[in-house]
Amino acid sequence: MAIPSPRKSGDLLFLTSFYNGSLMLRVDSDKPSLVWQSKKVSEMDTDGLHSVMSTPVLENGYIYGSCSYGQFRCLKADTGERVWERSNRPPANPCAGATSSL
């Protein structure tokens, strides 16, 4: 499934999808070449940008976008390295560590 639109900046073309993650291609010749490609350990443990619906933004050498489970991420456009991530996901077990005085 890939709803996000590809993004082009100079000779770089960025693509992202939920299942396959993200990749950057260099498209300055007749034959595109792979610059980098994200990896995933599992559906929830990903390193790149696995966008479901929204199209990421490329700005000043960085990629900003929302990932598959609501994380907002920033990646370096030239390497795919994650710079930061913000998430509002609730913890896996919201009652973990909770105590009662009753």
Secondary structure, 3 states (H helix, E strand, C coil): CCCCCCEEECCEEEEEECCCEEEEEECCCCCCEEEEECCECCCCCECCCCCCCCCCEEECCEEEEECCCCCEEEEECCCCCEEEEECCCCCCCCCCCCCCCC
